[in-house]
Amino acid sequence: MGVAGSFPSFAGRPPGPVMGRDEADRTLARLGAEHEAIETSLLALEEHAGRRLLEGATLSGVTKERWGPTKRSITLLWQYFDTYAGTLASAREIRARRRYPGRSDLVALTDLLRGDGVTVAHQAVAGPSASLTGPARLSERFTLEELVARMNELYAQALDMVLASDSVWSALPARIDLLAAELRRTGSLAHSVGVRPGEHPAGDDLESIAEELTALREQVISDPLAFWVPGPGSAAPGGGRPDTTRYDRAARALEDVRREIEAVLAVRQDAEQRLVQVRDLLSRANRTLAEARLARGEVLAKIAASEVPAVSGPPTVLQERLATASAYRRHAQWNRLSPLLESLEREAEDELLRARESLTSVTEPLAVRAELRGRLDAYRAKVVRHGLAEDPLLVERYDAARRMLWSAPCDLRVAEQAVLRYQRAATDQLTPRGPGGHDGQGETS
């Protein structure tokens, strides 16, 4: 965002030699581009999912302590930016008075663009504990470069907290929920073989794991920064990783309990366990095939000129053989059950694999469309960053490609060609035309 680093202060002395017309024009052009970059960064921060979650969450601990100052930092950032934009507008107004500015105009431009007369009032953050770095001040004076450096500092601090919180929220709650679902399945299985709290150590362990996961999820939601490990020596905002120590410990404990319950099952009812696994495989295969059938209908409705393979029905023959195997177990016909169960295990795994392959094959056109959308948006973002968002050719080709990709039915072949045309046009526009092109344009009048 803007220009980072340390800038000189001009407080108490003139801002240096009076700028010439060409130098003033180049400076205004550079500051204009910098203004757009800062505004884009601030808007992205404002719309970031992590910031919105921080606004709406009931926070505690470290996150609560840091979010208050960070919110004030963001408010102050916008205040600084408004002042920066106002100063730039004033400078542009002076420059627009005459094609060939007189000395008085150049002196005024020099004072605005280099001097320390940029004043920021702090009415919006006045009050007890309002200052971020020390006692509250009614106003501050900066040069434009010093103001940008200050904005960079506050932006990096705010972005670091937003990215860290978002990373934790994106990583841990979903994993905790998946582990909790696995815990419920394991608990149901344990109950079926008599493993209960107070009656078996594994039952007590399951109860402790459930309590730990409940507490862990609540703490992650309310205090994500307590589960953030900054990267060693990393100065970039968001550098670090979520701390999964407690989650990993709970996952290992659940895995240990699961293995213990499997040992109990192996001793008490090996055959029943294997039948349950076959039922689970076939159930997952049925659900996957049902999902594939739904996805096929969606593809046929949304993707044009696409060959979508048919999806087979549920494996009824395997279900009938599974019923036969269950009857063998009820009647203790182990000699007949053993070979049948072995073949059922292999075929059920093959059936699930076939169902997954069918789902992958059916949804491939949607994946291709998603990839094209992502590529189009990535090049659009690159074009915007380079200030070419209003280029007529790029706007025309972007709109054409976007209409094709976001309409139904979508012709993937035609849409891909439209994306490629936009990609080539963007690449052509972003390729420098020759050495020193920018400086040469800045000195032409």
C-alpha positions in Angstrom: 0.0 0.0 0.0 1.7 3.2 -1.1 5.3 3.8 -0.2 6.7 2.2 2.9 9.7 3.3 4.8 11.1 6.3 6.6 10.6 9.8 5.2 12.4 13.0 6.0 10.6 15.7 8.0 10.4 19.3 6.8 9.1 20.8 10.0 10.5 24.3 10.7 12.3 24.8 7.3 11.3 25.4 3.7 10.3 22.4 1.6 13.3 22.9 -0.8 13.7 24.5 -4.2 10.5 25.5 -6.0 9.4 22.7 -8.3 9.3 23.2 -12.1 6.2 22.6 -14.1 7.3 19.1 -15.4 8.4 18.0 -12.0 5.1 19.1 -10.5 3.2 17.2 -13.2 5.2 14.1 -12.5 4.7 14.4 -8.8 1.0 14.8 -9.2 0.8 11.8 -11.5 2.7 9.7 -9.0 0.6 10.8 -6.1 -2.6 10.2 -8.1 -1.5 6.6 -8.7 -0.6 6.2 -5.1 -4.0 7.6 -4.0 -5.8 5.0 -6.1 -3.6 2.2 -4.6 -4.2 3.3 -1.1 -8.0 3.6 -1.7 -8.1 0.1 -3.2 -6.2 -1.3 -0.2 -8.5 0.4 2.3 -11.6 -0.7 0.6 -10.3 -4.3 0.4 -9.6 -4.1 4.2 -13.1 -2.7 4.8 -14.7 -5.6 2.9 -12.4 -8.4 4.2 -14.3 -11.3 5.6 -12.1 -11.3 8.7 -12.8 -7.7 9.5 -16.5 -8.3 9.2 -16.3 -11.3 11.5 -14.4 -9.3 14.0 -17.1 -6.6 13.9 -19.9 -9.1 14.6 -18.2 -11.5 17.0 -18.4 -11.5 20.8 -14.7 -11.3 21.5 -12.6 -12.0 24.5 -9.0 -12.2 25.7 -6.2 -11.1 23.4 -8.4 -10.5 20.4 -10.7 -8.2 22.4 -7.8 -6.3 23.7 -6.3 -5.8 20.2 -9.5 -5.2 18.3 -10.4 -2.0 20.1 -7.1 -0.2 19.1 -7.3 -1.8 15.6 -10.8 -0.4 15.0 -9.5 3.0 16.0 -6.5 2.5 13.6 -8.9 1.8 10.7 -11.0 4.9 11.6 -7.8 7.0 11.7 -6.6 5.5 8.4 -9.7 6.8 6.7 -9.2 10.1 8.3 -5.6 10.3 7.1 -6.7 9.2 3.7 -9.4 11.9 3.4 -6.8 14.5 4.4 -4.4 13.1 1.8 -7.1 13.1 -0.9 -8.1 16.7 0.0 -4.5 17.9 -0.2 -4.1 16.2 -3.6 -7.3 17.7 -4.8 -6.1 21.2 -3.8 -2.9 20.7 -5.6 -4.7 19.5 -8.7 -6.9 22.6 -8.6 -3.9 24.9 -8.4 -2.3 23.1 -11.3 -5.5 23.3 -13.4 -5.6 27.0 -13.3 -3.1 27.6 -16.1 -1.4 25.5 -18.7 1.9 27.2 -17.8 1.7 28.0 -14.1 3.3 31.1 -12.8 5.8 31.2 -10.0 3.1 31.8 -7.3 1.3 28.6 -8.4 4.6 26.6 -8.4 5.4 27.9 -5.0 1.9 26.9 -3.7 2.3 23.4 -5.4 5.8 23.0 -3.8 4.4 23.8 -0.4 1.5 21.4 -0.8 3.5 18.5 -2.3 6.7 18.8 -0.2 5.9 20.9 2.8 4.7 19.9 6.2 1.4 21.8 6.1 -0.8 18.7 5.8 -2.9 18.9 9.0 -5.0 16.1 10.4 -7.5 16.9 13.1 -8.5 14.2 15.5 -12.1 15.0 16.4 -13.3 11.5 15.4 -11.0 9.8 17.9 -10.9 12.4 20.7 -11.7 11.2 24.2 -10.2 9.0 26.9 -7.9 6.2 25.6 -8.5 7.4 22.0 -4.8 7.8 21.1 -3.1 4.8 19.6 0.5 5.7 20.4 0.4 8.1 23.4 -1.5 11.1 24.8 -4.3 12.3 22.6 -3.5 15.3 20.3 -6.0 17.6 18.7 -4.1 17.6 15.4 -0.9 16.4 13.6 1.2 18.0 10.9 2.8 15.9 8.1 4.4 16.1 4.7 2.5 13.9 2.2 5.3 11.4 2.3 5.2 11.3 6.1 1.4 10.9 6.0 1.8 7.9 3.6 4.4 6.3 5.8 2.0 6.7 8.8 -0.8 5.2 6.8 1.4 2.3 5.8 2.2 1.6 9.4 -1.4 1.6 10.6 -2.5 -0.4 7.6 0.1 -3.1 8.2 -1.0 -3.4 11.9 -4.7 -3.6 11.1 -4.2 -6.0 8.2 -2.0 -8.2 10.4 -4.8 -8.7 12.9 -7.5 -9.2 10.4 -5.5 -11.8 8.4 -4.4 -13.6 11.6 -8.0 -13.8 12.9 -9.3 -14.8 9.6 -6.7 -17.6 9.2 -7.6 -19.0 12.6 -11.3 -18.9 11.9 -10.8 -20.4 8.5 -8.7 -23.3 9.7 -9.8 -24.4 13.2 -13.6 -24.3 13.6 -14.2 -26.4 10.5 -11.6 -29.0 11.6 -13.0 -29.0 15.1 -16.5 -29.7 13.7 -15.2 -32.5 11.6 -13.4 -34.0 14.6 -16.6 -33.6 16.7 -18.6 -35.5 14.0 -16.0 -38.2 14.0 -16.3 -38.2 17.8 -20.1 -38.7 17.6 -19.6 -41.6 15.2 -17.0 -43.2 17.4 -19.3 -42.6 20.5 -22.2 -44.3 18.8 -20.0 -47.3 17.9 -18.6 -47.5 21.4 -22.2 -47.4 22.9 -23.2 -50.3 20.6 -20.5 -52.5 22.2 -21.1 -51.4 25.8 -18.3 -48.8 26.1 -19.8 -46.1 28.2 -18.6 -43.4 30.6 -18.2 -44.7 34.1 -18.1 -48.3 32.8 -15.1 -48.3 30.6 -11.9 -46.1 30.4 -12.5 -45.4 26.7 -16.0 -44.1 27.5 -14.5 -41.7 30.0 -12.0 -40.6 27.4 -14.7 -39.9 24.8 -16.6 -37.7 27.3 -13.4 -35.7 28.1 -12.6 -35.3 24.4 -16.2 -34.0 23.8 -15.8 -31.4 26.6 -12.4 -30.3 25.3 -13.7 -29.8 21.8 -16.7 -27.8 23.0 -14.5 -25.5 25.1 -11.9 -25.3 22.3 -14.4 -24.2 19.7 -15.9 -21.5 22.0 -12.4 -20.1 22.7 -11.4 -20.2 19.0 -14.5 -18.2 18.0 -14.2 -15.6 20.7 -10.4 -15.3 20.9 -8.7 -16.4 17.6 -5.5 -14.5 18.3 -4.9 -16.8 21.3 -4.5 -19.5 18.7 -2.1 -17.6 16.4 1.7 -18.2 16.2 3.5 -15.3 14.4 6.1 -16.4 11.9 9.7 -16.1 13.1 11.1 -12.7 12.0 8.2 -12.2 9.5 7.4 -8.5 8.9 4.7 -9.2 6.4 1.1 -8.8 7.6 -0.5 -12.1 8.4 2.8 -13.9 8.6 2.4 -17.0 10.9 0.1 -20.0 11.3 -2.8 -21.2 13.5 -1.8 -23.0 16.7 -3.3 -26.4 16.4 -1.7 -27.9 19.5 -4.9 -28.5 21.5 -6.7 -29.7 18.4 -3.9 -32.1 17.5 -3.9 -33.5 21.1 -7.7 -34.1 21.0 -7.4 -35.8 17.6 -4.6 -38.1 18.8 -6.7 -38.9 21.9 -9.7 -39.8 19.7 -7.6 -41.9 17.4 -6.3 -43.8 20.5 -9.9 -44.4 21.7 -11.0 -45.4 18.2 -8.3 -48.1 18.0 -9.2 -49.4 21.5 -12.9 -49.7 20.5 -11.8 -51.5 17.3 -9.9 -54.0 19.4 -13.0 -54.6 21.5 -15.0 -55.1 18.3 -12.5 -57.5 16.9 -12.7 -59.6 20.0 -16.5 -59.5 20.5 -18.0 -59.3 17.0 -15.5 -59.3 14.2 -18.1 -60.3 11.7 -20.6 -57.7 12.7 -17.9 -55.0 12.5 -17.0 -56.0 9.0 -20.7 -56.0 7.9 -21.2 -52.5 9.3 -18.2 -51.3 7.3 -19.6 -52.9 4.1 -22.9 -51.2 4.8 -21.2 -47.9 5.4 -19.2 -48.2 2.1 -22.4 -49.0 0.2 -24.3 -46.2 1.9 -21.5 -43.7 1.0 -21.6 -45.1 -2.6 -25.3 -44.6 -2.8 -25.0 -41.0 -1.4 -22.2 -40.3 -3.9 -24.2 -41.6 -6.8 -27.2 -39.6 -5.7 -25.0 -36.5 -5.5 -23.7 -37.3 -9.0 -27.3 -37.6 -10.4 -28.1 -34.2 -8.9 -24.9 -32.7 -10.2 -25.6 -34.2 -13.7 -28.9 -32.3 -13.8 -27.2 -29.1 -12.8 -24.5 -29.5 -15.4 -27.1 -30.2 -18.1 -29.0 -27.1 -17.1 -26.0 -24.8 -16.8 -23.4 -26.0 -19.3 -24.2 -26.1 -23.0 -22.8 -28.5 -25.6 -21.3 -30.7 -22.9 -21.2 -34.4 -23.0 -22.2 -35.5 -19.5 -21.9 -39.3 -18.8 -24.9 -41.1 -17.4 -25.0 -42.1 -13.7 -25.9 -45.6 -12.8 -28.4 -46.6 -10.1 -27.7 -48.0 -6.6 -25.9 -51.4 -6.3 -28.9 -53.5 -5.6 -27.1 -56.8 -6.2 -24.5 -56.0 -3.5 -27.4 -55.0 -1.1 -29.0 -58.4 -1.7 -25.7 -60.2 -1.1 -25.2 -58.1 2.1 -28.6 -59.2 3.4 -27.6 -62.8 2.7 -24.4 -62.3 4.7 -26.3 -60.8 7.6 -28.6 -63.9 7.6 -25.5 -66.2 7.6 -24.2 -64.3 10.8 -27.6 -64.6 12.6 -27.6 -68.3 11.9 -23.9 -68.7 12.8 -23.1 -70.0 9.3 -19.5 -68.9 9.5 -18.2 -71.2 6.8 -20.5 -69.5 4.2 -20.1 -66.0 5.6 -16.3 -65.8 5.5 -15.8 -66.0 1.7 -18.9 -63.9 1.0 -17.8 -61.2 3.4 -14.4 -61.0 1.9 -15.7 -60.6 -1.6 -18.3 -58.0 -0.4 -15.6 -55.9 1.2 -13.6 -55.8 -2.1 -16.7 -55.1 -4.2 -18.1 -52.4 -1.9 -14.8 -50.5 -2.0 -14.8 -50.8 -5.8 -18.4 -49.6 -5.9 -17.5 -46.5 -3.8 -14.5 -45.8 -6.0 -16.7 -46.1 -9.1 -19.3 -43.7 -7.5 -16.6 -41.1 -6.7 -15.2 -41.4 -10.2 -18.7 -40.9 -11.6 -19.2 -37.8 -9.5 -15.8 -36.4 -10.6 -16.6 -37.1 -14.2 -20.0 -35.5 -14.1 -18.9 -32.3 -12.3 -15.8 -31.8 -14.5 -17.6 -29.1 -16.7 -18.5 -27.1 -13.5 -14.9 -27.3 -12.4 -13.7 -26.1 -15.8 -16.2 -23.2 -15.6 -15.0 -22.3 -12.1 -11.4 -22.3 -13.3 -12.3 -20.0 -16.2 -14.1 -17.7 -13.8 -11.1 -17.6 -11.5 -8.7 -16.9 -14.4 -10.9 -14.1 -15.7 -11.2 -12.5 -12.2 -7.4 -12.8 -11.6 -6.6 -11.0 -14.8 -9.3 -8.4 -14.1 -7.7 -7.7 -10.7 -4.3 -7.4 -12.3 -5.7 -4.9 -14.8 -7.3 -2.9 -12.0 -4.1 -2.8 -10.1 -2.3 -1.3 -13.1 -5.0 1.4 -13.6 -6.4 0.0 -16.9 -9.9 -0.8 -15.6 -11.5 1.7 -17.9 -9.7 0.7 -21.1 -12.5 0.3 -23.7 -11.1 -2.9 -25.3 -10.5 -4.6 -22.0 -13.9 -3.6 -20.7 -15.6 -4.9 -23.8 -13.8 -8.3 -23.7 -14.2 -8.6 -20.0 -17.9 -8.0 -20.2 -18.2 -10.5 -23.1 -16.4 -13.2 -21.2 -18.2 -12.6 -18.0 -21.6 -12.8 -19.6 -20.7 -16.1 -21.1 -19.4 -17.6 -17.8 -22.2 -16.3 -15.7 -25.1 -17.2 -18.0 -26.9 -20.5 -18.3 -26.4 -22.6 -20.3 -22.7 -21.7 -20.6 -20.8 -22.9 -23.7 -17.4 -23.7 -22.3 -15.6 -23.7 -25.6 -16.8 -20.3 -26.5 -16.3 -19.0 -23.0 -12.7 -20.2 -22.9 -12.0 -18.4 -26.2 -13.5 -15.2 -24.7 -11.3 -15.5 -21.6 -8.2 -16.1 -23.8 -9.1 -13.0 -25.8 -9.3 -10.9 -22.7 -6.2 -12.5 -21.3 -4.2 -11.7 -24.5 -5.6 -8.1 -24.6 -4.7 -7.6 -20.9 -1.2 -9.0 -21.5 -0.7 -6.7 -24.5 -1.8 -3.6 -22.5 0.4 -4.5 -19.5 3.5 -5.1 -21.6 5.8 -2.0 -21.5 5.9 -0.3 -24.9 9.6 0.6 -24.7 12.4 1.8 -22.3 11.6 4.9 -20.4 8.0 5.1 -21.6 6.6 6.5 -18.3 9.2 9.2 -17.8 8.9 10.3 -21.4 5.1 10.7 -21.1 5.6 12.6 -17.9 7.8 15.3 -19.5 5.5 15.8 -22.6 3.3 18.9 -22.4 
